[in-house]
Amino acid sequence: MLSCYSNMRREIREETLEVSRRIYEYAELGSQEYRSSKLMAEHLSRHGFTVEMPYGGMDTAFKATCYRGGPTVGLLAEYDALPNGHSCGHNLIAAWALGTAVTLCEDFGISITVFGTPSEEGIGPYAGSKAILVEKNLIRDVDFVMGMHPDDRWAVGSVSLADLTIEAEFRGRSSHLLGPDYGINALAPAIETYIALNNLRSSISDLKRPVIGMIIKEGGKASNVIPDRSVMEIDLRSSKRTYLEDLYGKTREIIASISRMHSCEFTIRDVTPLYDEYISNETIDDMLEEELRSLGVDPVNIHRVNEPAMGSTDEANVSHVVPTGHIDVKIVQPSIPAHTDEFRMAADPDRAAEVLTIGIEAAAGAAAKIVRDRSLMKRMKNEFKEAIR
């Protein structure tokens, strides 16, 4: 087993693990992380961080800053759970952000801003909070940003699909099953939209990585009553934002035309903000890789492998406004996916303590190297400017 505890102050490590344990026990769903966000804000405040909370109009979001002059490093904290607990390990992300921030501020004398970002999982009104903060120009006053996520492997860098989840509501008129001439069946357009979008997916080039996930959330109350309302949730993804916007436009046209055909009214609303594709900064990721290797870890560097994007995240929106690097810490074997009970058990901070500490050490070391090396700072910023052109 790897060990780097000696490089991190024991009191910071113990505090970080205790915070992670409590957030793990709270297991608050997205947009409801009141105790978790308050706990993070309280601990950062104790270390001299200036905390602004609520932030961006979101009760469970915050911004915490330790200013020491010079360049400022941004860290992304998450703390929302799923219905089966912390089965995506966001309690570890919160702890990582806390430990890295305090280490950089107190031990390295580097300026830090921690952004507390609720509901990465897309639940409730603060769904995709990083995208909301970017839209409001509230991810600012930092020179670069780092994010972290538990995974089934050690890795640096990130790739992701652009993503938008919408809800379509169809409204008709109810009647008895034996009086169909009076009723307008609101379930029929939902079913036909499902089939049409499934067919649309097969007509789009695989190079655009089209993904369409659908469920019918509501389709009537009784089988002997023609339903007057149905609701679909539709998850649209593609390899780039421009492709996704085109897919979204086609989806709206399909919903509208099928609704008119059935004489139904309809409403489309966004469930989440639009998530961009990820622009991972190679300079930051290379420094993270270098630090991990110095700690005995051999990570995958996504800039040197040709892997397709397998998911989506609101962290990607941040990567479009500021240079962003990412680290994945291994807490499970490759056969165990996130959102499972097995992943939740692996996210227990008492089981993940050592890898969490390594993640903190690597991030703090990489951030310090970048801040203290003007050539690295310049390379990082030039790379970012080129990527967003």
TATALIN-V652318 format. One line per field, one symbol per residue. ss: DSSP state (2 for helix, 1 for strand, 0 for the rest). psi: psi as a letter, one per 30 degrees, with the letter a starting at -180 (. if undefined). burial: I if it has 16 or more other ideal C-beta (glycine too) atoms within 10 Angstrom, else O. A space follows every 10 residues. Layout:
ss: ???
psi: ???
burial: ???
//
This chain:
ss: 0000222002 2222222222 2222220010 0002222222 2222220001 1100100100 0111110000 0111111000 1100100002 2222222222 2222222000 1111110000 0000000022 2222200000 0001111111 1000110000 0111111111 1010110000 0001022222 2222222222 2200022200 1111111100 0000110011 1111111100 2222222222 2222222222 2000111111 0000100000 0222222222 2222000001 1222000000 0000222200 0001111111 0000000000 2222220022 2222222222 2222222222 2202222222 222222200
psi: klkgeffkke eeeeeeeeee eeeeeehklk fgheeeeeee eeeeefggkj kjklkggkeg llkkkjkgla lkkkkjklgk llfgaigggf eeeeeeeeee eeeeeeffhk kkkkjjjlhf fhkafgkhee eeeeeghfil gkelkkllkl aglklklkkl kkkkklkkkk kbkllkeghf feljjfeefe eeeeeeeeee effkkffghk kjkkljfkgl fkfgkkkgkl kkkkjkllfl eeeeeeeeee eeeeeeeeee eghkllkklk ellkkllkjk jeeeeeeeee eeefggkilk jffgliklkf alkffeeeff fkkklkkkkj fllffjllgl eeeeeffkff fgeeeeeeee eeeeeeeeee efjeeeeeee eeeeeeeg.
burial: OOOIOOIIOO OIIOIIIOII IIIIOIIIOI IIIOOIIOII IOIIOOIOIO IOIOIIOIII IIIIIIOOOO IIIIIIIIII IIOOIIIIII IIIIIIIIII IIIIIIOIOI IIIIIIIIII IIIIOIIIII IIIIOOOIIO OIIIIIIIII IIOIIIIIII IIIIIIOIII IIOIIOOOOO OOIIIIIIII IIIIOIIOOI OOOIOOOIII IIOIOIOIOI OOOOOIIIII IIOIIIIIIO IOIIOOIIOO IOOIIOOIIO OIOIOIOIOO OIIIIIIIII IIIIIIIIIO IIOOIOIOII IIOOOOOOIO OIIIIIIIII IIIIIIIIII IIOOOOOIOO OOIIOIIIIO OIIOIIIIII IIIIIIIIOI IOOOOIIOII IOIIOOOOO
//
